[in-house]
Each structure stands twice: as structure tokens, then as C-alpha cells.
């Protein structure tokens, strides 16, 4: 099985449409409440720069977490912990802008976006646990969690790249999302 088959499986996983619709509806209820909330949402979506700012914001936690592993390997766990902390505190703006961008996408991109978010959630929680364990002299487990976290964030990043470079603004994507075997749910959509 190649990576394209996995992407197509996620793209055609119509079982994600229910949760997607509910989450999207809630985001839009919040952002469409008033002129002020619409303005704030537009700014967070990147209205000032003319494109989404989420991809730029994710570089801070992703870079900090990547650097933390380098410091772990080089024998400086204190700096690694500080970098993990930097990644964690820089995550909320990336999450907020990501969900706002996601809420404006079509069904297929939102399906992939949900899996992207789930993978990143595993990464964030892994780094949060790693950070906490480092204060309790559990360095070996903390390092394992950091590797797991960076792996999960890497998978999430690959899915995010797929959304940006394959699915965004491509009207043919919806038509091309043919049903395939969903390897996770083991059903044909």
C-alpha cells in the first residue's frame, strides 16, 4: 500500500462527515455571532496577509520540538525541556488558526483535516507528558514520548501538506474522492 492510497482512504471516509459537520457548525456559530467576531475570525484566518497564517504558526512548535530532540541526543535535557515548553505555549494560536481555516474547507479537505488534527493531538499530548515527566526524573520515558510526539506531529504535518498542496482550491478533488477501503475503519465508503 502506498501513501496515496492512505490519503484517498481518508479523503473518502464519509464516516468523518458527521463529526466534521458538527464541529464546523459550532465554529461558524462562534465566528458569525457579530461583526466583531467575523472581523477577528478574518484576521486569524490571515486577512491582513492575504493567505492563511496557520502554516506559518505551526513552524514554532514543530521547530521547537524538533530542536528539543537534538538537545536530548546531545545530552542537554534542560534545554530540551525548555524547547518542549516553548512548543507547548506556542500551540494554541496554531490550533485556533488551523480550526478556523479548516471550517472553510470542503468535505474532503475537512475529512483529512480531522485526521490531521487527531494526529497532532497525539503529538501535543505526548510532548505535554514528556515535559511533565522531565520534572520527575523520568527522562528515559520522557524521551520516548518526545519521539512519539514528533512522529505524530510529522504525520499530522504530512496530512496538512496534503490539504494545502493537493486539496485546497482544487474543484476536481470533491469529484475525484472515489470510495475506497478505509484502512482504519475497515469499511468501504
C-alpha positions as CSV (number, residue, x, y, z in Angstrom):
1,X,0.0,0.0,0.0
2,X,1.4,3.4,-0.9
3,X,0.8,6.8,0.8
4,X,-1.6,7.9,-2.0
5,X,-3.9,5.0,-1.1
6,X,-3.9,6.1,2.5
7,X,-4.7,9.7,1.5
8,X,-7.5,8.5,-0.7
9,X,-8.9,6.4,2.1
10,X,-9.0,9.4,4.4
11,X,-10.4,11.6,1.7
12,X,-13.3,9.1,1.1
13,X,-14.0,8.3,4.8
14,X,-17.6,9.7,4.8
15,X,-17.9,8.5,8.4
16,X,-16.0,11.6,9.3
17,X,-18.7,13.9,7.8
18,X,-20.9,13.7,10.9
19,X,-18.3,14.9,13.4
20,X,-17.0,17.3,10.8
21,X,-20.4,19.0,10.3
22,X,-21.0,19.3,14.0
23,X,-17.6,20.9,14.7
24,X,-17.8,23.2,11.7
25,X,-21.3,24.3,12.7
26,X,-20.0,25.2,16.2
27,X,-17.0,27.1,14.9
28,X,-19.2,29.1,12.5
29,X,-21.8,29.8,15.2
30,X,-19.0,31.4,17.2
31,X,-17.3,33.3,14.4
32,X,-20.6,34.5,12.8
33,X,-22.1,35.9,16.0
34,X,-21.4,39.6,15.3
35,X,-19.4,41.9,13.0
36,X,-16.7,41.9,15.6
37,X,-16.4,38.1,15.7
38,X,-16.4,38.0,11.9
39,X,-13.5,40.6,11.9
40,X,-11.5,38.7,14.5
41,X,-12.0,35.4,12.6
42,X,-10.9,37.0,9.3
43,X,-7.8,38.4,10.9
44,X,-7.0,35.0,12.4
45,X,-7.6,33.4,9.0
46,X,-4.9,35.7,7.6
47,X,-6.9,38.6,6.0
48,X,-4.0,41.0,6.6
49,X,-1.5,38.9,4.7
50,X,-3.9,37.5,2.0
51,X,-3.5,33.8,2.9
52,X,-3.8,31.5,5.9
53,X,-1.4,32.1,8.7
54,X,-1.8,28.7,10.3
55,X,1.1,27.2,8.2
56,X,3.5,29.9,9.5
57,X,2.4,29.5,13.1
58,X,2.9,25.7,13.2
59,X,6.6,26.2,12.5
60,X,7.2,27.4,16.0
61,X,6.1,24.3,17.9
62,X,7.3,22.0,15.2
63,X,10.7,23.6,15.2
64,X,11.0,23.8,18.9
65,X,10.0,20.1,19.3
66,X,12.5,19.0,16.6
67,X,15.3,21.0,18.3
68,X,14.3,19.5,21.6
69,X,15.2,16.0,20.3
70,X,18.5,17.3,19.1
71,X,19.3,18.6,22.5
72,X,18.2,15.4,24.1
73,X,20.5,13.4,21.9
74,X,23.4,15.8,22.6
75,X,22.9,15.4,26.4
76,X,21.2,18.7,27.3
77,X,17.8,17.6,28.7
78,X,17.2,21.0,30.4
79,X,17.3,22.9,27.1
80,X,15.2,20.1,25.5
81,X,12.6,20.7,28.3
82,X,12.6,24.4,27.7
83,X,12.1,23.9,23.9
84,X,9.2,21.5,24.6
85,X,7.7,24.1,26.8
86,X,8.1,26.7,24.0
87,X,6.4,24.4,21.6
88,X,3.5,23.8,24.0
89,X,2.9,27.5,24.7
90,X,3.0,28.4,21.0
91,X,0.5,25.7,20.1
92,X,-2.8,27.5,21.0
93,X,-2.5,30.1,18.2
94,X,-1.7,27.4,15.7
95,X,-4.7,25.3,16.8
96,X,-7.0,28.3,16.7
97,X,-6.0,29.4,13.2
98,X,-6.0,25.8,12.0
99,X,-9.6,25.2,13.1
100,X,-10.7,28.5,11.6
101,X,-9.1,27.6,8.2
102,X,-10.5,24.0,8.4
103,X,-14.0,25.4,8.9
104,X,-13.9,27.0,5.4
105,X,-12.8,23.9,3.5
106,X,-14.9,21.4,1.6
107,X,-15.9,18.0,2.8
108,X,-12.9,16.1,1.5
109,X,-10.4,18.6,3.0
110,X,-12.3,18.6,6.3
111,X,-12.1,14.8,6.5
112,X,-8.3,14.9,6.0
113,X,-8.2,17.9,8.4
114,X,-9.8,15.8,11.2
115,X,-7.2,13.1,10.9
116,X,-4.5,15.8,10.7
117,X,-5.9,17.3,14.0
118,X,-6.1,13.9,15.7
119,X,-2.5,13.1,14.8
120,X,-1.4,16.5,16.1
121,X,-3.4,16.0,19.3
122,X,-1.4,12.8,19.9
123,X,1.8,14.7,19.3
124,X,0.8,17.6,21.6
125,X,-0.3,15.3,24.4
126,X,2.9,13.3,24.1
127,X,5.1,16.4,24.4
128,X,3.0,17.6,27.3
129,X,3.5,14.3,29.1
130,X,7.2,14.4,28.2
131,X,7.5,17.9,29.6
132,X,5.9,16.9,32.8
133,X,7.9,13.7,33.2
134,X,11.2,15.6,32.8
135,X,10.5,17.3,36.1
136,X,10.1,14.0,37.9
137,X,13.4,12.3,36.9
138,X,11.7,10.0,34.3
139,X,14.0,11.1,31.4
140,X,14.0,7.8,29.5
141,X,10.2,7.7,29.3
142,X,10.1,11.4,28.6
143,X,12.5,10.9,25.6
144,X,10.3,8.1,24.2
145,X,7.3,10.3,24.5
146,X,9.1,13.1,22.7
147,X,10.0,10.7,19.8
148,X,6.3,9.6,19.7
149,X,5.2,13.2,19.7
150,X,7.5,14.3,16.9
151,X,6.4,11.2,14.9
152,X,2.7,12.1,15.4
153,X,3.3,15.8,14.6
154,X,5.2,14.7,11.4
155,X,2.3,12.6,10.3
156,X,0.0,15.5,11.0
157,X,2.3,17.8,9.1
158,X,2.2,15.4,6.1
159,X,-1.6,15.4,6.2
160,X,-1.6,19.2,6.5
161,X,0.7,19.5,3.5
162,X,-1.7,17.2,1.6
163,X,-4.5,19.6,2.4
164,X,-2.6,22.6,1.3
165,X,-0.9,21.3,-1.8
166,X,-3.4,18.8,-3.1
167,X,-6.9,19.7,-1.7
168,X,-7.1,23.4,-1.3
169,X,-8.8,25.3,-4.1
170,X,-9.0,22.3,-6.3
171,X,-12.6,21.8,-7.5
172,X,-11.8,18.4,-9.0
173,X,-10.9,17.0,-5.6
174,X,-14.5,16.5,-4.5
175,X,-15.4,14.7,-7.7
176,X,-12.2,12.6,-7.6
177,X,-12.7,11.4,-4.0
178,X,-14.0,7.9,-5.0
179,X,-14.9,5.4,-2.3
180,X,-12.1,3.1,-1.3
181,X,-11.4,0.8,1.6
182,X,-10.9,2.8,4.7
183,X,-8.0,1.0,6.3
184,X,-8.7,2.4,9.8
185,X,-12.4,1.6,9.9
186,X,-12.1,-1.4,7.6
187,X,-15.2,-0.4,5.6
188,X,-15.9,0.6,2.1
189,X,-17.3,4.1,1.9
